Amino acid sequence: MADHCGICDTRRPDGGTKHLVLNDGDLWIEFCASCGEETMLTNDETGETISVQALYDRCKTNNEEIH
């Protein structure tokens, strides 16, 4: 990948980027460390709010496919 944060639009941020793949591959979020901690996502069905990084960590812990 391009090592480009899709949230803050920074190319080659310190520490690189991670990829969170959601909705069976329909949604890819490439994010840097600071955006991962600051950017929140909300589950429309449950109302749960979680940071991009926390969801990435949860998926990794649950052995779901992440990049």
Beta strands, then each sheet from edge to edge (+ up, - down):
strand 1: 18-22
strand 2: 27-31
strand 3: 40-42
strand 4: 49-51
sheet 1: 1+ 2-
sheet 2: 3+ 4-
end
